[in-house]
Amino acid sequence: MEEFYRINWLRARARRDRWKEEVSLVRHEMLWTCLWFEYHKDMWEERALQSTEPGKEAYAKKQMGLWNDFAKKARLMFQGKHVDCI
């Protein structure tokens, strides 16, 4: 009977360890998402500054706004989830 409890304890510990790893991965994925959106916003901002044609500049600014909105929404959704978004 003692072996039965030991096996159940080992299974429960393994399950707990898997969940700890999953929580860590999800937190990192939330941070990576924020950073990804910020990266694209900065990239389009740079393109808007370097653009010489009005149409290309307008498109770059539109894309910059889109990625900025994504970043804001991600920060808002992840707020209070132990993620330090920039």
MOZIGI-V267629 format. One record per residue. N is the residue number from 1. RES is the residue in one letter. PHI is phi in degrees with one decimal (none if undefined). Layout:
BEGIN
N:RES:PHI, N:RES:PHI
END
This chain:
BEGIN
1:M:none, 2:E:-63.6, 3:E:-64.0, 4:F:-60.2, 5:Y:-66.5, 6:R:-64.2, 7:I:-64.2, 8:N:-63.5, 9:W:-64.6, 10:L:-63.6, 11:R:-64.0, 12:A:-64.9, 13:R:-65.3, 14:A:-63.8, 15:R:-63.8, 16:R:-62.5, 17:D:-63.9, 18:R:-64.4, 19:W:-68.3, 20:K:-61.3, 21:E:-63.9, 22:E:-63.4, 23:V:-63.1, 24:S:-61.9, 25:L:-64.1, 26:V:-64.8, 27:R:-61.7, 28:H:-66.0, 29:E:-64.1, 30:M:-64.9, 31:L:-64.2, 32:W:-61.2, 33:T:-63.0, 34:C:-59.6, 35:L:-66.4, 36:W:-63.6, 37:F:-64.3, 38:E:-63.2, 39:Y:-60.2, 40:H:-66.6, 41:K:-60.8, 42:D:-63.7, 43:M:-62.8, 44:W:-71.2, 45:E:-64.4, 46:E:-63.3, 47:R:-63.9, 48:A:-65.7, 49:L:-70.1, 50:Q:-86.1, 51:S:-69.5, 52:T:-106.4, 53:E:-104.4, 54:P:-60.6, 55:G:-65.4, 56:K:-67.5, 57:E:-64.8, 58:A:-63.3, 59:Y:-64.3, 60:A:-63.6, 61:K:-67.1, 62:K:-64.0, 63:Q:-64.2, 64:M:-60.4, 65:G:-63.7, 66:L:-61.5, 67:W:-68.3, 68:N:-65.7, 69:D:-63.4, 70:F:-58.3, 71:A:-63.6, 72:K:-63.1, 73:K:-64.9, 74:A:-64.4, 75:R:-60.3, 76:L:-65.9, 77:M:-68.7, 78:F:-90.7, 79:Q:-59.6, 80:G:80.6, 81:K:-106.3, 82:H:62.4, 83:V:-124.3, 84:D:-99.7, 85:C:-79.2, 86:I:-79.3
END
